[in-house]
Amino acid sequence: MNTLLDDYSVAVDVGGTFTDIVLCNLATNEQRVHKTPSTPDDPSTGFLTGLREVLAANSVAPSQVKHVFHGTTIATNAILENKGSPVGLVVSDGFKFVLEIGRHGTPRLVNPNSWVKPDRPVRPRDIAEVPERVDFDGEILVPLDKAAVRAAARKFQAGKITSIAVSFLHSYANPDHEKRAREIILKEFPNAQVSISSEVLAVFREYERTMTTVLNAYVMPRVSNYIANLESSLRAGAVDSSFSIMKSNGGMIGADIAVRQPVHTALSGPAAGVMATLQIAGNTGVADSISFDMGGTSTDVSLLREGRPTTNLAGRLGDWPIQLPMLDIVTIGCGGGSIANVSPYGSLTVGPASAGAVPGPVCYAKGGAAPTVTDANLVLGRINTKIAGGTLPLDAAAAARSIQEKIAAPLDLDLDAAAAGILSIANNNMVGAIRNVSVERGHDPREFALVANGGAGPMHAIDVAKLLGINKVVAPLHPGIASAYGLLVAELKNDYARTSLQTPPDYEPAGMERVYAAMEGEGRVWLHEEGVPQDLHVFSRWADLRYAHQGSEVTVAFGASPVSGESIDRVIEEFHTRHQQLYGFALDQPVEIVTLRVAASGDVGSVDMPRLPDGLDTPEKAIASQRQVFFDEAGGFVPCNIYVRDRLAPGSSIDGPAVLEGMDSTVLINPGWTGRIDDYGNCIMQPS
């Protein structure tokens, strides 16, 4: 693969069980994939180990690496596990308890009589009020009390609170007070890290804006230390490259921005998997698809409509709202490492607890004692006794003993029925997640293809598809490293938003154009700093609209510039159509334009999926062995041909039941289904 003249990109995705790496030759587009166990105590260890291993295996010198792309769950885990840093918050006078009050109502699927409001990430005693006031038009009504800001900074310094958030009322309309407050805090407390809401989320609704800014401050020290350590380790290892991080919106940003706005990386890893699905589906001629990414710890699902991912501005992470542009991804605690239990009431449950990378499933022989989904797949013959290219041997006898003792005996089932039950419950859990992004969003999953990513996705994909009535399943050549590949596919992308309320009939096209132009100017500066040539700058305009007196908005594309009365009429008509699709009705009522948005992006050379080389084998020549595999529709174990997936030539057609084994995943073709290999190595499976 290597010549001393070639440059390379490396993509590294750190998952809960494995760290996945893709090495891409920028001159030839030749790609190599690699997996190494994740290191949950310090994810950077797995990152650097995997990088060294893939470079050594392909005789690539560190100095040849020009770009490093990374998907990380550091911010996500810090929020979900309540392991962020202590935060101090500065708010407008009278708004000390904005986080405690929050929003009226309880989360979905909880008992309102027993639900207890979770502790906020910042304590009321760590919130400082300062006199200042700006109205919703940006006019300063009360000047900023600089002495009060200084006093707050000294208080936080005395309490050793180094991460500080600033969120003033209506700062989205005029950020001057927040910027001045940051200057004062840093002058008094130079070691502090300060997040201001007008830069993190410049929109109205003070609870959501303040919470998002607090969460940004909550994870900033941990993320900045992690990224700084990685960058110094890369330099120490002679890797002098650019370093970019995946955002929740499916775009890449430089590490320097990720350090300042780490909350934007909350869905970094899952977003990369969706971007991979986007290209995989396009290569197979599929316009409407569902990304189904089942890894070792969790399953991420997302819906792609007309070749575009769907986004969500009302996202949540754990208990908290994060109203940033995020790909509409639903994540559940169901993966290969999900633990099966018998509840005190005698029912079988699977997940959300996971064995993770350490100790891992029982069959990994690393100290795990609780049976998992992977153990059930092994007992039923659905995976080999050696995985990850033969580097990880599995202990089938230990897996069988664990399922027999912990599941089969308490439920008075035989071993095979208990293992099949584990898989059945896991599959139904994942069906619920897919219904969440499809049926509950007004889409019929039967009209979509299921693209199976993740190390475990292609083993469960047909079972899940059958439960949903889906008749096309696509498994890419390397499903287990799809999220890492998605890092190479993504463009540089950043989002900008400003609340600019426009009420009918007095819309102000000129004022709206000024807001859009200002945001595009910010995006143009950012793209220039990232080294994107001006002719590759791309800007798209969006707007949040609602019927007058509604409490929530719908986001639609705004279209051409400059803003005019005709373009406003078109976007309002599009809003009516979108509202009808989402909620089943549209109203003959005035429409308000609430928030204007701009997405700035630039393609700096994202890669294409390579086609298969010539000289590969027909299915008959790619058979490695045969073994007994359990399928529900077959009523038990049936003999299956085991194919070496990397040897299958384009055009190969394989009737189920069959198993395709690759370095990073196993594909199951169920009885009654047929798999066809396309030019890219995708296995496209449909009922025979």
Secondary structure, 3 states (H helix, E strand, C coil): CCCCCCCEEEEEEECCCEEEEEEEECCCCCEEEEEEECCCCCHHHHHHHHHHHHHHHCCCCHHHEEEEEEECCHHHHHHHCCCCCCEEEEEECCCCCHHHHCCCCCCCCCCCCCCCCCCCCCCHHHEEEECCEECCCCCEEECCCHHHHHHHHHHHHHCCCCEEEEECCCCCCCCHHHHHHHHHHHHHCCCCEEEEHHHHCCCCCHHHHHHHHHHHHHHHHHHHHHHHHHHHHHHHCCCCCEEEEECCCCCEEEHHHHHHCHHHHCCHHHHHHHHHHHHHHHHCCCCCEEEEEECCCCEEEEEEECCEECEECCEEECCEEECCCEECEEEECCCCCEEEEECCCCCEEEEEEECCCCCCCHHHCCCCCCCEHHHHHHHCCCCCCEECCCCEECCHHHHHHHHHHHHHHHHCCCHHHHHHHHHHHHHHHHHHHHHHHCHHHCCCHHHCEEEEECCCHHHHHHHHHHHHCCCCEEECCCHHHHHHHHHHHCCEEEEEEEEEEECCCCCCHHHHHHHHHHHHHHHHHHHHHCCCCHHHEEEEEEEEEEECCCCCCEEEECCCCCCCHHHHHHHHHHHHHHHHHHHCCCCCCCEEEEEEEEEEEECCCCCCCCCCCCCCECHHHHEEEEEEEEEHHHCEEEEEEEEEHHHECCCCEEECCEEEECCCCEEEECCCEEEEECCCCCEEEEEC
